[in-house]
């Protein structure tokens, strides 16, 4: 349990690093003299590196284990924050965000590897959800304490403090985390395949892995774009909220996630053959509420913005279902590789969304904080809908293929009407 707690702390700090510009977009724009496209580039390159390194991180996990990979990732992130603290050059700052993405790429797959090794399969979905929601407290730290520290003590002090925290967690992880339990024979020991290329090919070839990939592609990208870069400017300079009200929205975002995570994890564990329905429900709710906000005449009521936070925070628990698919359809020997493939999907979509939102703002001549407008934000956020459409079409295709593969193994999905009929109490015949 203590090993998992340290992993959760590391994950929270990684999210603090990842979202450290979420409430500081205006400050970053002023410090580096960056327009909307350049500001997008900070997040886009960070996520692009994160996504590109997911498969290498998975391969390294399969070979070296969670302890070394997790520790290395924390150190690389701390180095990136040191550079971010000391530079005023935009190109160097972009390089620092690349370092953050590289280090961040190692953290969450390592935590999932720890969960797979130390928890029974029936408990893993709920533990994964709890890990995800506890990690989001790192986002609260980036929105409230980090912003307050920056405005009180300055840019350099704030980011060097985050770097110091990263070094501390790296030391803690190396001292505490262990790759696997004692070899008692009661728990399957995770070993790496010697042929890593074959492990990658076999993981991607399985339709269950591709189903997981598209599930992760479709569920978290809207919340990633909102939380990582565009949500705070949209709420303050688009919707006209005060800084306190915007911070309250982000806090509710995390609190809602804390409530939804265990619920989604329990449903995923109890209904493993209906997990895709949960994924589709998350996607549909996000698209519906975003459309409501976009078509609302003028500024949306505060209650509608709270509803937006609610459905966006569901993207986190919804994306965790993808890793339930991953564990269900891949052996332990290639779990790190399969997890890397799947985890890259959501961040690939996140990169696309963040970049296209920034481009859409610039095309409307609304690329700097002085020219941001509600109408420009609404048009820019429309770029999310084609991404959802691509993800849903691919998800449904891979779900069909996965069910066909399961049928060859003798696992057949009962029709909903048959399930409902079987649960109805039998009617007694009248004499």
VENCORCOR-V910262 format. One record per pair of residues at least 24 apart in sequence whose C-alpha atoms are under 6 Angstrom apart, sorted by the first residue. I is the first residue (numbers start at 1). GAP is how many residues later the second one is. Records with the same first field share a line. If there is no record, write none. Layout:
I = GAP ; GAP
//
This chain:
3 = 174
7 = 104
8 = 123
11 = 124
12 = 123 ; 126
13 = 125
14 = 90
15 = 123
16 = 122 ; 123 ; 126
19 = 209
20 = 122
22 = 206 ; 207
23 = 120 ; 209
32 = 58
35 = 332 ; 333
36 = 322 ; 331 ; 332
37 = 321 ; 322
40 = 315 ; 318
42 = 52
44 = 307
46 = 51 ; 52 ; 55
47 = 54 ; 300 ; 304
49 = 52 ; 53
50 = 51 ; 52 ; 55
51 = 293 ; 296 ; 297
54 = 51 ; 286 ; 290
55 = 282 ; 285 ; 286
57 = 49
58 = 278 ; 279 ; 282
59 = 278
61 = 275
62 = 130 ; 274
63 = 129
65 = 114
66 = 44 ; 113
67 = 110 ; 111
70 = 36 ; 37 ; 40
71 = 99 ; 102 ; 103
73 = 30 ; 33
74 = 92 ; 96
75 = 92
76 = 27
77 = 26
78 = 85 ; 88
81 = 78 ; 82
82 = 78 ; 81
85 = 71 ; 74 ; 75
117 = 63
125 = 140 ; 144
126 = 136 ; 139 ; 140
129 = 132 ; 133 ; 136
133 = 124 ; 125
190 = 142 ; 143
191 = 142
192 = 141
193 = 140
199 = 135
203 = 135
207 = 191 ; 195
208 = 121 ; 194
209 = 117
211 = 184 ; 187 ; 188
212 = 110 ; 113 ; 130
213 = 129 ; 132
214 = 177 ; 181
215 = 107
216 = 103 ; 106 ; 129 ; 130
217 = 128 ; 129 ; 132
218 = 170 ; 173
219 = 64 ; 96 ; 100
220 = 95 ; 96 ; 99
221 = 125 ; 128 ; 129
223 = 89
224 = 126
225 = 129
238 = 135 ; 136
239 = 60
253 = 56 ; 60
257 = 56
261 = 56
279 = 39
286 = 25
294 = 84
//
